Every structure is written in C-alpha cells, then in structure tokens.
C-alpha cells in the first residue's frame, strides 16, 4: 500500500531506516516515538504512559498476547565478556580522527555505546556485519548533519572500489551518495520519493 511521506529502506540484513515526512510530527506513536522532537517522552507505552524501562516500553507495543513478555534486558558485553575488548577496539573508530569532522555536529558517545553493545551481541557470527552497520549508522547521521566521512577501507568494512579490475571503474563507492541515482532498477534516474543520500 502507498503511504505518502513514508520511506522505508532495508538492506535485507542489519540496517533498517524509516524516514517520515515532517507533516507527521506529533501525529504518530509506537516503538519509534511520536516524532515531536522531545527525547523525554520517547518511551511512551501503548496506553500513553511515559516509562523509563525499555522492557516495559517494548512489551507495551506487542501486537499479540501470545508473544511472551521480556522480563530483563542484559548488556551483551556482560553476557559475552570475551567480546568486549574486540568491540571496544573496533568501535573506537567512531571517536577517532577519522570522524573528527563530524564530532561537533553529531555527538559520538551514544553511537559508540550502541556499536559496542551491538558488536558484543553478535557472538555467534556476523560480528563484522554488526560492527559495520553500527558505524554506518553514525556515518549516516554525520552525512545528514553535513559532514561527509569516507570511513570504509579495504580492511574496515570493505568498499567496492577494491573489487575493480585494474584500470576499470565498474564498482564505485560514494561515501555520501545522492538522493536520487540512475540504477538498474531505476533506469530513468527519476525518483518519486526523495531518498536520503545513502552510501
């Protein structure tokens, strides 16, 4: 179904992005908040009660009563302590010189913490994918704030230039992309929905 003003972008793996038109400000509710710009009321339950516990908040939005409640949430780095050092070392790129152009525009602290938590949580494989998605989320926020950061390298979350045959440019990595591009699925190069500029 068509929903004017809603763009949903999913990479079929670990990244999901929802973009909502500003006409919806304060007119929505759910796990993503009410879009009023105030952080203090983001944990509003399905019964319009403001809570501080993420488990209580999440449980309030269950669609089926057959789904059991989550009782406690544990930090994955406590559960899988052997993952902490690897996660902290790799996620430190967010606080490093690589992203220095963005630090004044987008506070890196919460993105670093989320990166460490997510990367610790990927303890049964896919750790690099979780790490890359977490850093990619910070890079996307930086891009939206006007700081384009070229952070991917062949050793950190590979980028496709690396796969080009010598002297050819079949694959090209654009760190900050364009809101509308000519692609195989969009040969006209015209976009009906204004997409955020993606990597």
C-alpha positions as CSV (number, residue, x, y, z in Angstrom):
1,X,0.0,0.0,0.0
2,X,1.1,3.6,-0.7
3,X,1.8,5.8,2.3
4,X,2.7,9.3,1.2
5,X,5.6,10.8,3.2
6,X,6.9,7.4,4.4
7,X,10.2,5.9,3.0
8,X,11.3,2.5,4.3
9,X,14.9,1.4,3.4
10,X,16.2,-2.0,4.3
11,X,19.4,-3.6,3.2
12,X,18.0,-7.1,3.7
13,X,20.4,-7.6,6.6
14,X,21.1,-5.5,9.7
15,X,20.1,-2.0,8.7
16,X,16.6,-0.6,8.6
17,X,15.8,3.1,8.0
18,X,12.4,4.8,8.3
19,X,12.0,8.3,7.0
20,X,8.8,10.1,7.8
21,X,7.6,13.4,6.4
22,X,7.6,16.3,8.8
23,X,3.8,16.5,8.3
24,X,3.6,13.5,10.7
25,X,5.3,15.4,13.6
26,X,3.5,14.6,16.8
27,X,0.9,12.5,14.9
28,X,2.4,9.0,15.2
29,X,3.2,6.7,18.1
30,X,5.0,3.4,18.7
31,X,8.4,1.9,19.1
32,X,10.0,4.9,17.1
33,X,8.4,7.5,19.3
34,X,5.9,10.2,18.4
35,X,8.2,12.4,16.3
36,X,7.7,15.5,18.4
37,X,11.4,16.2,18.8
38,X,11.4,15.6,22.5
39,X,13.6,12.7,23.8
40,X,12.0,12.7,27.3
41,X,8.7,11.2,26.1
42,X,10.1,8.7,23.5
43,X,9.3,5.7,25.9
44,X,5.5,6.3,25.8
45,X,3.6,3.0,26.1
46,X,0.7,1.8,24.1
47,X,-1.6,3.1,26.9
48,X,0.1,6.6,26.7
49,X,2.1,6.2,29.9
50,X,5.7,7.5,29.9
51,X,8.1,4.9,31.3
52,X,11.9,4.6,31.7
53,X,12.3,0.9,31.5
54,X,13.0,-0.3,27.9
55,X,11.5,-3.7,28.5
56,X,8.2,-2.3,29.9
57,X,8.1,0.1,26.9
58,X,8.8,-2.7,24.3
59,X,6.3,-5.1,25.9
60,X,3.5,-2.5,25.8
61,X,3.7,-2.5,22.0
62,X,3.3,-6.2,21.4
63,X,0.7,-7.0,18.8
64,X,-0.1,-10.5,20.0
65,X,-0.7,-11.6,23.6
66,X,0.7,-15.0,22.7
67,X,4.1,-13.3,22.5
68,X,5.8,-13.6,25.9
69,X,7.0,-10.5,27.8
70,X,10.7,-9.7,28.0
71,X,11.4,-9.5,31.7
72,X,15.0,-8.3,31.8
73,X,17.5,-6.9,29.4
74,X,21.1,-7.8,29.9
75,X,24.1,-5.9,28.3
76,X,25.5,-8.3,25.7
77,X,29.1,-7.3,26.8
78,X,28.3,-8.7,30.3
79,X,26.8,-11.8,28.8
80,X,29.7,-12.4,26.4
81,X,32.6,-10.7,28.2
82,X,35.1,-12.2,25.8
83,X,33.7,-9.9,23.0
84,X,34.1,-6.6,24.9
85,X,37.7,-5.8,24.1
86,X,37.2,-6.6,20.3
87,X,34.1,-4.5,20.2
88,X,35.6,-1.5,22.1
89,X,38.8,-1.6,19.9
90,X,36.9,-1.6,16.6
91,X,34.1,0.8,17.6
92,X,36.7,3.3,18.7
93,X,36.8,4.4,15.0
94,X,33.6,6.4,15.9
95,X,35.6,8.5,18.4
96,X,38.7,8.7,16.3
97,X,40.3,11.2,14.0
98,X,38.5,9.5,11.1
99,X,35.2,11.1,12.2
100,X,36.7,14.3,13.6
101,X,34.8,16.4,11.1
102,X,31.5,15.1,12.5
103,X,32.2,15.1,16.2
104,X,30.9,18.7,16.7
105,X,27.8,18.1,14.6
106,X,26.7,14.7,15.9
107,X,27.7,13.6,19.4
108,X,29.6,10.3,19.0
109,X,29.0,8.9,22.5
110,X,25.6,7.2,22.1
111,X,26.7,5.8,18.7
112,X,29.9,4.4,20.2
113,X,27.9,2.8,23.0
114,X,25.4,1.3,20.6
115,X,28.2,0.0,18.4
116,X,29.9,-1.8,21.4
117,X,26.6,-3.3,22.6
118,X,25.6,-4.5,19.1
119,X,29.0,-5.8,18.3
120,X,29.2,-7.7,21.6
121,X,25.8,-9.1,20.8
122,X,26.9,-10.7,17.6
123,X,28.6,-13.5,19.3
124,X,27.6,-16.4,17.0
125,X,28.9,-15.0,13.7
126,X,28.2,-11.8,11.8
127,X,30.3,-9.7,14.2
128,X,31.8,-7.7,11.4
129,X,28.4,-7.0,9.8
130,X,27.0,-5.8,13.2
131,X,30.1,-3.6,13.6
132,X,29.9,-2.1,10.1
133,X,26.1,-1.4,10.4
134,X,26.7,0.4,13.7
135,X,29.5,2.6,12.3
136,X,27.4,3.1,9.2
137,X,24.6,4.5,11.3
138,X,26.9,7.1,12.7
139,X,28.3,7.9,9.2
140,X,24.7,8.4,8.0
141,X,23.9,10.7,10.9
142,X,27.1,12.7,10.1
143,X,26.1,12.9,6.4
144,X,22.6,14.2,7.3
145,X,24.3,16.8,9.5
146,X,26.5,17.9,6.6
147,X,29.7,16.0,7.5
148,X,30.6,13.6,4.8
149,X,33.1,11.0,6.1
150,X,34.8,8.5,4.0
151,X,35.5,5.8,6.6
152,X,35.4,2.5,4.8
153,X,38.7,0.9,3.6
154,X,39.6,-2.5,2.2
155,X,40.4,-3.5,5.8
156,X,37.5,-1.8,7.5
157,X,34.1,-2.8,6.2
158,X,35.3,-3.3,2.6
159,X,34.2,-0.9,-0.1
160,X,33.6,-1.9,-3.7
161,X,36.3,0.1,-5.4
162,X,38.6,-2.6,-4.1
163,X,36.9,-5.1,-6.5
164,X,37.5,-3.1,-9.6
165,X,39.7,-4.8,-12.2
166,X,42.9,-2.9,-13.0
167,X,42.2,0.3,-14.9
168,X,38.4,-0.2,-14.8
169,X,35.7,1.5,-12.7
170,X,32.9,-1.0,-12.7
171,X,32.3,-0.6,-9.0
172,X,32.3,2.8,-7.3
173,X,32.0,3.7,-3.6
174,X,30.4,7.1,-2.8
175,X,30.6,7.7,0.9
176,X,27.7,10.2,0.9
177,X,25.8,9.3,-2.2
178,X,23.0,11.3,-3.8
179,X,19.3,11.5,-3.0
180,X,18.4,10.1,-6.4
181,X,20.5,8.0,-8.7
182,X,20.2,6.2,-12.0
183,X,20.4,2.5,-11.3
184,X,19.4,-0.8,-13.0
185,X,16.1,-0.7,-11.1
186,X,15.6,3.0,-11.8
187,X,17.0,3.5,-15.3
188,X,15.2,6.8,-15.8
189,X,17.1,8.4,-12.9
190,X,13.9,10.0,-11.6
191,X,12.8,9.4,-8.0
192,X,9.3,9.8,-6.8
193,X,10.3,9.6,-3.1
194,X,13.1,11.9,-2.0
195,X,15.6,9.3,-0.5
196,X,18.2,10.3,2.0
197,X,21.7,10.4,0.4
198,X,23.0,6.9,1.1
199,X,26.4,5.4,0.9
